[in-house]
Amino acid sequence: MNTELLLEGIPIAVVGYTIVFAILVLLYLVFFYLAKLLEFQARERCKRAGKAKCVEGQDFTISGEVSAAISTALYLHFSEMHDVETGKLTVKTISKRYTPWNSKIYNVMNRL
């Protein structure tokens, strides 16, 4: 094993792993504080509108069950947006019954 190649690869691996983990931590922080920022904006919008139900202790977050129900409903709604098919299935019979494609003997005996 060539030790020069190994010694050249170690700094590259360390830098690569460091970049990946730093980006993962950065993404975690962005998503964590993004939720807090959106909740803060919702509270401010509610206070500006003068609604009485804007209490400081009120939780503006959506639970996981509600998120799952909304995403399931959206998936089902958008998956039904294709053409409506009649559901009729037609099978045409072939007059020639034997073809090499439907013969089972070729699957059993493989000749090389």
Number of C-alpha atoms within 10 A of each C-alpha: 5 6 8 8 9 10 10 10 11 11 11 11 11 10 10 12 12 12 12 11 11 12 12 12 11 12 12 12 11 11 11 11 12 12 12 13 12 13 15 13 12 15 18 13 13 15 14 10 10 10 10 8 9 18 11 7 6 9 10 13 11 8 8 9 9 10 11 11 11 12 12 11 12 11 11 11 10 9 9 9 8 7 6 7 6 6 6 5 5 6 5 5 7 7 6 6 7 9 7 8 8 10 10 9 9 11 10 8 8 7 6 3
